[in-house]
Amino acid sequence: MKTLKNKNFYKFLIPSLIGILLFITPIKDGTNFTIPIALIANSLLDLIQNYTTDIIFSLIMISTIITCLNKLFKFELFKQSKTLNNLFNPTPFWFITRLVGALIIILFYFNLGPSFIISADTSGLIINDLMPILLCVFLLAGMLLPLLLNYGLMDFFGVLLIKVMRPVFNLPGRSAIDCIASWLGDGSIGVLLTAKQYEQGFYSKREACVIATTFSAVSITFALVVLSEVGLEAYFIPFYLTVALAGIVAAIIVPKLAPLSKIPDTYLGNHDTIDESIPNDTTAIKYALDKAINSAQNSLSLKQFIIEGLKNVMDMYFQVLPVILAFGTITLIIATYTPVFKILGLPFIPIYYLLGIPEAQLASQTVIVGFADMFLPSIMAHEITSDLTRFVIATTSVVQLIYMSEIGSIILGSSIDISIKDLFIIFIQRTLVTLPIIAIVGHILF
């Protein structure tokens, strides 16, 4: 009863319930399940559909022009503001990346330059198919993520789920929320959530890298789209159960391998390791509630909530969008116009033969191309006649998880410090760990 009379309890309860409703509660959208934030994002996209290219062009050009001016004139205002300095004073590598993103959007917007850059299979795929929905997701998630992060919900579940997440995955209990938000909504939301937790000192560098590359799962809706592309919609339940099983195995094994195992448990700033132990004189649920209420007591005011949300949105629009465009386009150019990914897939031919997968040579060509875009393997599977092989290709492409046209580029553009080389190694490790599991289930089904 004392808890119910505590006003800080309601400061925890009400925003957290709204956050759960928006980011975690599944609702039916036609024949598919989604989350309200994704449904709102799609509705917003319908409103701005005719202007998305103009908006993307404007945001990337504003980001690049202000960055260039700041590099030239070293504005005193930007030096004094941590937010502006983070936005418009990138390191040389990210400055060049931003310039590449600006060049690509200029060529696409004005229909200039070589077709391999501005075609529908390269920058066109990123600008027309991916970025419009990201504009909406970034806006809504950026403004509303504080509901999950700043009012005690993560502290509450962090205590309750630590006995599962720490012994099984060596991760904080709060990381389960990242996974649920990704699974029900969108992998990009999981990455954004993880990056913010890392910036606030709740995850170490290793934990942030593991969660972003392991728990930013593909949404149920997108998984269904992939399966439909290979003509196996009737197998959705065994398909997604296989995705879940293989994903859990990968989440246990891959973080124990280098490069993830070699990343130090250091924190941004001067944060110390967080004490996750539950005192002996209390219960887990009471301690979780006490932690949540204490966090809510120090939570954001409405004005701070709006300012924090706007900072999140600016960070994603001005920093992340150019990175997605640059890395996504370059990777798709390599996948579409060079044999690089087919050559890299050659070592998988004997693995497919060993696993008894028909049409191994064609199947091997789809393995590495998933690093460019998760949808490409399923498109390439049209040439394959075996249901077993198409099942393996579709399931593998979803479990691989890291693809540069979205998740990989968002990770690179975020505060999570991991290189593209390490992302590729993790991608290969996830493939090798999960492929035998997927093949065994495939043989049982077909």
KAZI-V519127 format. One record per residue. N is the residue number from 1. PHI is phi as a letter, one per 20 degrees, with the letter a starting at -180 (none if undefined). D_LAST is the distance of its C-alpha to the last C-alpha in whole Angstrom. Layout:
[[N PHI D_LAST] [N PHI D_LAST]]
//
This chain:
[[1 none 58] [2 f 59] [3 f 56] [4 f 56] [5 e 59] [6 e 58] [7 f 58] [8 f 56] [9 f 53] [10 f 53] [11 f 53] [12 e 50] [13 f 48] [14 f 49] [15 f 47] [16 f 45] [17 f 43] [18 f 44] [19 f 42] [20 f 39] [21 g 39] [22 f 39] [23 d 36] [24 c 34] [25 f 34] [26 f 31] [27 c 32] [28 e 30] [29 c 31] [30 m 30] [31 e 26] [32 d 25] [33 d 27] [34 b 29] [35 d 33] [36 g 36] [37 f 37] [38 f 34] [39 f 35] [40 f 39] [41 f 38] [42 f 36] [43 f 39] [44 f 42] [45 f 40] [46 g 40] [47 f 44] [48 d 44] [49 g 42] [50 f 44] [51 d 46] [52 f 43] [53 f 44] [54 f 48] [55 f 47] [56 f 45] [57 g 47] [58 f 50] [59 f 49] [60 f 48] [61 f 51] [62 g 53] [63 g 51] [64 f 52] [65 f 56] [66 f 57] [67 f 55] [68 f 57] [69 f 60] [70 f 60] [71 f 59] [72 f 62] [73 d 65] [74 l 64] [75 g 64] [76 f 66] [77 g 64] [78 f 61] [79 f 62] [80 e 63] [81 d 60] [82 f 57] [83 f 55] [84 f 56] [85 f 56] [86 f 53] [87 f 52] [88 c 54] [89 c 55] [90 f 51] [91 f 52] [92 g 52] [93 f 48] [94 f 47] [95 f 50] [96 f 49] [97 g 45] [98 f 47] [99 f 49] [100 f 46] [101 f 45] [102 f 48] [103 f 48] [104 f 44] [105 f 45] [106 f 49] [107 f 47] [108 f 44] [109 f 47] [110 e 49] [111 l 47] [112 d 49] [113 m 47] [114 f 45] [115 f 42] [116 f 39] [117 e 41] [118 d 41] [119 f 38] [120 f 35] [121 e 33] [122 d 35] [123 f 38] [124 f 37] [125 f 33] [126 f 35] [127 f 38] [128 e 37] [129 d 33] [130 e 34] [131 f 37] [132 g 38] [133 f 36] [134 f 37] [135 g 41] [136 f 40] [137 f 38] [138 f 40] [139 f 43] [140 f 42] [141 f 41] [142 f 44] [143 f 46] [144 d 44] [145 g 43] [146 g 46] [147 f 45] [148 e 42] [149 e 44] [150 d 48] [151 c 49] [152 o 47] [153 f 44] [154 f 42] [155 f 45] [156 f 44] [157 f 40] [158 g 41] [159 f 43] [160 f 40] [161 d 37] [162 f 39] [163 f 38] [164 e 34] [165 f 34] [166 f 37] [167 f 36] [168 e 32] [169 d 32] [170 l 36] [171 c 37] [172 f 39] [173 g 38] [174 f 39] [175 f 36] [176 f 33] [177 f 35] [178 g 34] [179 f 30] [180 f 30] [181 f 32] [182 f 30] [183 f 27] [184 e 28] [185 d 30] [186 a 30] [187 g 30] [188 f 33] [189 f 35] [190 f 34] [191 f 35] [192 f 38] [193 f 39] [194 f 38] [195 f 41] [196 f 43] [197 f 43] [198 f 43] [199 f 46] [200 e 48] [201 n 47] [202 e 45] [203 d 42] [204 f 43] [205 f 42] [206 f 39] [207 f 38] [208 f 38] [209 f 36] [210 f 34] [211 f 33] [212 f 33] [213 e 31] [214 c 28] [215 d 29] [216 e 29] [217 f 26] [218 f 24] [219 f 25] [220 g 23] [221 f 24] [222 f 23] [223 f 20] [224 f 19] [225 f 21] [226 f 19] [227 f 15] [228 f 17] [229 f 18] [230 e 15] [231 m 14] [232 c 12] [233 g 14] [234 f 13] [235 d 11] [236 f 14] [237 f 15] [238 f 12] [239 f 12] [240 f 16] [241 f 16] [242 f 14] [243 g 17] [244 f 19] [245 f 18] [246 f 18] [247 f 21] [248 f 23] [249 f 23] [250 f 24] [251 f 27] [252 e 28] [253 e 27] [254 g 28] [255 f 32] [256 e 33] [257 d 32] [258 f 35] [259 e 36] [260 f 35] [261 f 37] [262 e 40] [263 f 41] [264 f 44] [265 e 44] [266 e 47] [267 d 48] [268 f 49] [269 m 53] [270 d 54] [271 f 52] [272 e 52] [273 g 49] [274 f 48] [275 f 49] [276 d 46] [277 f 47] [278 e 48] [279 g 52] [280 f 52] [281 e 55] [282 b 52] [283 e 49] [284 f 46] [285 f 46] [286 f 50] [287 f 49] [288 f 47] [289 f 49] [290 f 52] [291 f 50] [292 f 49] [293 f 52] [294 f 54] [295 f 52] [296 f 52] [297 f 56] [298 d 56] [299 f 54] [300 f 54] [301 f 57] [302 g 56] [303 f 57] [304 f 56] [305 g 52] [306 f 53] [307 f 54] [308 f 51] [309 f 49] [310 f 51] [311 f 50] [312 g 47] [313 f 46] [314 f 49] [315 g 47] [316 f 44] [317 f 45] [318 e 48] [319 d 46] [320 e 42] [321 g 42] [322 f 43] [323 f 41] [324 g 38] [325 f 39] [326 f 41] [327 f 38] [328 f 35] [329 f 37] [330 g 37] [331 f 34] [332 f 32] [333 f 35] [334 f 34] [335 f 30] [336 e 31] [337 d 34] [338 c 34] [339 e 31] [340 g 32] [341 f 28] [342 f 26] [343 f 29] [344 f 28] [345 e 24] [346 g 25] [347 f 25] [348 e 21] [349 g 20] [350 f 21] [351 f 19] [352 f 16] [353 f 16] [354 f 17] [355 e 14] [356 m 12] [357 e 11] [358 f 12] [359 l 15] [360 g 16] [361 f 20] [362 f 19] [363 f 17] [364 f 20] [365 f 22] [366 e 20] [367 f 21] [368 f 24] [369 f 25] [370 f 24] [371 f 27] [372 f 29] [373 b 27] [374 f 24] [375 e 23] [376 f 23] [377 g 20] [378 f 18] [379 f 21] [380 f 20] [381 f 17] [382 g 18] [383 f 18] [384 e 15] [385 e 13] [386 f 9] [387 f 7] [388 g 6] [389 f 10] [390 f 11] [391 f 9] [392 f 11] [393 f 14] [394 f 14] [395 f 14] [396 f 16] [397 f 19] [398 f 19] [399 f 20] [400 g 22] [401 m 25] [402 e 28] [403 c 28] [404 f 32] [405 f 32] [406 b 32] [407 g 31] [408 g 33] [409 f 36] [410 f 37] [411 f 36] [412 f 39] [413 e 41] [414 e 41] [415 f 44] [416 f 41] [417 e 42] [418 b 39] [419 e 39] [420 f 36] [421 f 36] [422 f 35] [423 g 33] [424 f 31] [425 f 31] [426 f 29] [427 g 27] [428 f 26] [429 f 26] [430 f 24] [431 f 21] [432 f 21] [433 f 21] [434 e 18] [435 g 16] [436 f 15] [437 f 14] [438 f 12] [439 f 10] [440 f 10] [441 f 9] [442 g 6] [443 f 5] [444 f 6] [445 f 4] [446 d 0]]
//
